[in-house]
């Protein structure tokens, strides 16, 4: 019997993995940090997180119903956006301001550009930057535990990066999160546990996070600053593990991921060291998100059997 050659269009490799599966894994990875934020900053951090998640889901649902589009709230992407945006906010943020950030993230960045898979930048990053530019005072007012880890006594204070090295906390305080900062950026222990989970589940690879954090470590060391302090302070680990690894807004090739991570690291260090603003992770990721199409174009894999142009 003659063999039959079946010719079909791509994709030729299929997987049971869905957007909902991936986003659920991200939620699981973020859960320990949410617990830590409640323990450190109090139950208001839970209220801020719940408000952001609910607002993001409602904005997505209402927009899609209004525009006659399929409702995709069940894919959990809006939940992840809301959670990540909340993790970039202080516990003291007025809830109505958080809702404005959610509107910018979901309506402007995500839905107006065509929905999931078509956004030009990470929605949570843009939501944070919009709030920072619009409400700088409220966005830079944090609470800090007074007696170890606990939410009984808190005071308003600057983050370690804003305070400077003269008032720098210990590495242990930075690692455990007993410092001022946004909800999800302080406890590095739980962030790293979440990152390990995502790598183990093959949701992300270590390429971009290692390139990002390694570049920050190297450049701060070359410039004469404490590289470990800059790794542990601010939102570097949160951004490197959970935002710089977004499928839509980051390069697809391994070479492109390295370039993306290095670029994020360089911009972060430049802003932290030379600019008036102490933290640069959000701006660095946003800038590299914009450059991602160009990075992908430069780092295209050569087709099997093809020749280099």
N, C-alpha and C positions, 0 to 999 in steps of 0.2 A: 504493500500500500504506500502510495506516495505521501511524503511528509507535507504538512500544510504550514506555511509560514503566516503567522498572524501578525499583522502590523497595526499597532494602536498608538494613540497619542499619549504623551506624558500626562500624569506621572506614572512611571513604571514600577516604582517602589511604593507600596502603600503601608500605612501604619494605623493601628487602632488608637493612637494618641490623638486626642482632640484638644481644642482650646480650653474647654472646661477642665479636662484632666490636668493640663499644665497650670492653669490658674489656681486650681485647688491645691496643687503641690506648693505653689508660691504662698498661698494663704497659710498652709501648714508650716512652711518655713518661717513665716512672719509671726506666728503665734507665740513662740517663746519671748520674742522681743516685746510683744504687746503685754504679756504677763509681767515682764520686767518693768515696763513703763508704768503700769498700774501700781506695782510695788514701790517704785521709786517716787513717782510724782503724784500718786493718789488716783482716786476713781474718776477724776475729771478727764484724765487721759483716755479712759474708756469711753466717756461721753463724747469727746472730740472725735475719736476714731469711729464710733457708731454714727455720729452725725455726718461725717465725710462719706462713709460707705453708703448710707441711706440717700444722701443728696446726689451722689454720683449715679446710683441706680435709678433714682427718680428722674434725673435730667436725661439719662439715656433713654429710658422708657418713654417719657413724654415727647422727646424729639422724634423718635422713630414712629410713634403713633401719629404725631402731627404731620410728618412727611410721608406717611403711608409706607414705611419701610418695615421689613421683618424685625420683630423685637428680639434682641440678642442679649438681654440682661442675664439670662440663665447661663451664658458662657463664662460668667464670673470675672470678666475683664474689668468691668466697672467696679466690682468689689475690690480688686487688687489696686486699681487706681485710687480709690478712696482711702484704702489702708495706707498706701505709700504716701499719699498727700498728707494724711494725718500724722504719719511718722516724721514728716518734715515741718511740723508745726509745734509751737510751744504749748504747754498745758494751759496756759493762761489766755490763749487766743479766744476772742469772742466768737461764739458759734456762727453768727451771721457772716463774719468775715471768712470763716472756713467754708461756708456755703458758696461765697463768691469765688473762692479758689476752685471749688468743685465745678462751678459753671464754666470757668475759663478752661479747665482741664477737659471736661466732657464735651461741652457744646462747641467751643471754639477750636480746640486742638484736635479732638477726635472726630466728632460728628460732622462738622463743617468741611472736613477734608475727606469724607467718605466712610467714616467708621473704622472699626478695628482692621488693622493691616494697611491702612492708608495714611495714618497720621505721620506728620513730618518730624515730630519730636515726642519725647516721653511726656504724656499728659500731666502726670504728677509733678514733674520738674517745672513745667511751664506754670502750673497752678501755684506752686510755691513762689516762683519768681514774680508773678503778678501780685501776689499778696505782699511780698517783700518790698517791691517798688511802691505799692499803693499804701501800705500800712507798716512802714518801717519801725515805728515805735512799738506797736503791739507784737510784731514779728521778732523783735529782739529783746523781749522781756521773758526771762526764764525763771524757773524755780529750782533751787538746789537743796538737797537734803542737808540738814544741819548735824545730825548724829548718825553717821553711817547710812546704810540703806534703810529707807523707811519714808513714809509719806506723812508722818505726824507733824514734823516741824519743817517748814520750807521758807526760804527767803528769795527775793528777786535778786538776780545776779547775772553777770555776763558769762558767756561760754568760756572755756579755757583758751580758745583762740583769740577771743576779744580781750580777755584779761591780760594776755601776754605771758611770757616765760617767767617774769618776776613773781607772778602769783600762780604759777602752774601747779596743778595737783599732781599727785604721784601717778606712776604708771598703773598701779593697782586700782586707784580711783577711776582713772580713765577707762580701764578695761572692764570694770564692774558697773560703771555708769553712775557713780555717786558724784556727778558734776552737773553743771547747768547745760542745757541744750534742748533740742527738740525731742519729741516723745521717743522716736525710734532710733536716734543716732548715738545715744550715750552708752548703752550696754553692749560693748563689743563682744562679750562672751556669747550672748544669745544670737547676735547677728552672724557670728562665725559658725555657730551650730546650724543656723538656718542655711547658710551658704554650703556647708558640708552636705546637708540633706539634699539640696538642689543638685549638687554635683553628683551625689550618689544616685539620684533618680534620673540623671542625664537630662535635666531640664536646662542646665547651663554648663558651660565649660569654664575651666580656670584661666583661659587665655587672657581675656580682657581684664578681669579683676587683678591678676598677677601683674600684667603690664601696667595697669593704672597705679596700683599701690607701689610697685617696684620703682616706677618713675618718680613718684613723690618721695619715696625713701632716698633714692639716689641724688636727686636734685637738691633736696634740703640738706643732705649731708655735704654735697659739694659746696653749697652756699654758706656752710658753717652753722647750720641750725640743727636742732636735735631731730633726727629722722624718725625715731620711735615715737616721740611726742606728736609729730605731725601725722603719723599713721593712726594713732589712737584718738587724737582730738578731732572734733567736728564730725561731719557726716561722710567722711571718706569711705569707710567700710560699708556703710549703708548704700551709698551711691555706687560703689564699685561692684557690689554683689547683686543688688536688686534693681538698679536703674541703668547702669552701663551695660547690662546683659540683655536688655529688651530685644526681642526678636525683630521687631518692625523697624526700629530706629537705629540699629547698629549693624555693622558690616556682617556679611555672611561667611566670608572666607577666613581662614586662620591668620593669614598675613594681614588682612584688613582689620581683624580684631586686635592684633598687636598694635597696628598704627593708631587705631581708635583709642586704645588704652593709654598708649604713650602720649598722644595728644591731650587726652583728659588730664593726665598727670602733669604735663608741662603747664597747661593753662591754670590748673589748680594752684600750683606752686607760685606762678607769676602773680596771681591775684592775692594769695595769702601773704606773700613776702613784699611785693612792691605796690600793691594797691591799698586804698584806704579801707576797703572792705575785708574783714578777716577771713571769711570763708569763700571758696571759689568752686566748690564741687558742682553745684547746680548749674552755674554759668558755663563751666567746662563741658559738662555733659550735653547741655543744650547746643553749644557751639559745634561740638563734634557730631551731634545728631544731624545738624544742618549739612555738615560735610560728608555724611555717610554715603549718599549717592555717588559722589566723586571718588571716595575711597573704594567703593565696590567696582566702579568703572576701571580704576587703575589696577585692581587686584583680581580681575577675572581669571578663573581657572582656564587653562588651555584645553580645548576639546580633545578627546582621545583621538589620536591620529592626525590632529591638526598641526599647523605650523604657526610659529610666532609671526605676527604682522610686522 
